Amino acid sequence: MHVISLQIHLKWLRDDAERRALLAEQESEPLVSVDMPLRANLSLLDNIALIPQYRHNLDYETASAQAWDLLLLTGQESAALKRDPQLNPVERFVAKLLRAAIERPPIILIDRPALLLPDTHYPPFLSDLLERLSDHLNDCWILDYRWNEPLYPPRFLSPAPR
């Protein structure tokens, strides 16, 4: 049995050099970032299902069922068959987050959410989305610049462990 206990941590960054250093230290952790693109020739659902197919040799039906179950939790199932160029920023973010989360890693890093969600008031969106996925996530580190701190509700203000 896999016990899940979602912990959300903010890692405040002074500058991009600090961000790059932190990412280098955590290079084995799944990353949700503009630097980690989706496969443009695959649908949103297939981008998520690709991870267990590749890493665990799951058949397509099993992997896509796992991906679909996660997608349903987010309320973004209408985007399941869209390919990357057709996705809006929220749908693309959800795809990247679910791609990182499908294997239930110990830590997921969300790198500069404002870049991923340019037209969304992202702290409340993240709070809602992570709450919906709380039974499927462990630790989630949000990497953001210190000047964005006032945007976040108190729930997010526990610092990330070193």
C-alpha positions in Angstrom: 0.0 0.0 0.0 1.3 3.4 -1.0 0.5 6.1 1.6 0.1 9.6 0.2 0.5 12.7 2.4 0.7 15.8 0.2 3.0 18.5 1.5 3.3 21.8 -0.5 6.4 23.8 0.0 7.6 27.1 -1.6 11.2 27.6 -2.4 11.8 31.3 -2.8 14.4 32.2 -5.4 16.5 35.3 -5.5 17.5 35.0 -9.1 17.9 32.7 -12.1 21.3 31.5 -11.0 19.9 30.2 -7.7 17.1 28.5 -9.7 19.5 26.7 -12.0 21.6 25.6 -9.0 18.6 24.2 -7.2 17.4 22.4 -10.4 20.9 20.9 -10.8 20.8 19.6 -7.2 17.3 18.1 -7.8 17.9 16.8 -11.4 16.4 13.4 -10.7 13.0 14.8 -9.5 10.1 15.2 -12.0 9.9 18.8 -13.2 6.9 20.8 -14.4 8.5 23.6 -16.4 8.6 25.5 -19.6 11.9 23.7 -20.1 10.1 20.3 -20.2 7.9 20.4 -23.3 5.2 17.9 -24.2 5.5 15.7 -27.2 3.7 17.8 -29.9 2.7 14.8 -31.9 0.8 13.2 -29.0 -2.5 14.1 -27.4 -2.6 15.4 -23.8 -3.8 11.9 -22.6 -1.0 10.1 -24.5 1.7 12.5 -23.1 0.7 11.4 -19.6 0.3 7.7 -20.5 3.7 7.6 -22.2 5.5 7.7 -18.9 4.2 4.4 -17.4 4.3 2.8 -20.9 8.0 3.7 -21.3 9.2 3.2 -17.7 7.1 0.1 -16.8 6.3 -1.4 -20.1 2.6 -1.0 -19.5 0.2 -1.6 -22.4 -1.5 1.4 -23.8 -5.0 0.6 -22.4 -3.7 0.3 -18.8 -1.4 3.4 -19.0 -4.1 5.5 -20.7 -6.7 4.4 -18.0 -4.3 5.6 -15.3 -3.8 8.9 -17.1 -7.6 9.3 -17.7 -8.3 8.7 -14.0 -5.9 11.5 -13.1 -7.3 13.8 -15.8 -10.8 13.3 -14.5 -9.7 14.6 -11.1 -8.5 17.9 -12.6 -11.7 18.6 -14.6 -9.7 19.0 -17.8 -11.0 15.8 -19.6 -12.3 17.8 -22.5 -8.7 18.4 -23.5 -7.7 14.8 -23.5 -7.5 14.4 -27.3 -5.9 17.8 -28.0 -2.3 17.9 -29.1 0.2 20.4 -27.6 -0.3 23.2 -30.2 -4.0 23.2 -29.5 -3.8 23.4 -25.7 -4.3 26.5 -23.7 -1.8 27.3 -20.9 -4.0 25.7 -18.2 -4.5 22.5 -20.2 -0.7 22.4 -20.9 0.1 22.9 -17.3 -2.3 20.1 -16.2 -0.7 17.8 -18.8 2.8 18.5 -17.5 1.8 18.1 -13.9 0.0 14.8 -14.5 2.9 13.5 -16.5 5.1 14.2 -13.5 2.6 12.8 -11.0 1.5 9.6 -12.7 4.3 7.6 -11.1 3.7 9.2 -7.6 7.3 10.3 -7.1 8.4 11.5 -3.6 8.9 15.1 -4.9 7.6 17.1 -7.9 9.1 20.5 -8.7 6.9 23.1 -10.2 9.3 25.7 -11.8 8.1 29.3 -12.0 4.3 28.7 -12.4 3.7 32.3 -13.6 5.5 31.4 -16.9 3.4 28.3 -17.3 0.1 30.0 -16.4 0.5 33.5 -17.8 -3.2 34.5 -17.9 -4.2 32.7 -14.6 -4.1 33.9 -11.1 -1.9 30.9 -10.4 -1.7 30.6 -6.6 -5.4 29.9 -6.1 -5.4 27.7 -9.2 -2.5 25.7 -7.9 -4.1 25.4 -4.5 -7.3 24.0 -6.0 -5.5 21.7 -8.5 -3.1 20.2 -5.9 -6.0 19.7 -3.5 -7.9 17.7 -6.2 -4.8 15.6 -6.7 -3.8 15.3 -3.0 -4.4 11.6 -2.9 -1.9 11.1 -5.7 0.9 13.5 -4.7 3.6 13.4 -2.1 5.8 16.5 -1.7 5.3 19.3 -4.2 7.9 22.1 -4.3 6.9 25.3 -6.0 9.9 27.3 -7.2 9.1 31.0 -7.5 10.8 34.3 -7.1 10.7 36.1 -3.8 8.8 39.1 -5.3 5.8 36.8 -6.0 5.4 35.9 -2.3 2.5 38.3 -1.7 0.4 36.4 -4.3 0.4 33.2 -2.3 -2.2 32.4 0.4 -0.8 31.5 3.9 -1.3 27.7 3.2 1.6 27.8 0.8 4.0 29.7 3.1 5.9 26.8 4.6 9.4 26.8 3.2 10.7 23.9 1.2 13.2 21.6 2.9 16.8 22.0 1.9 
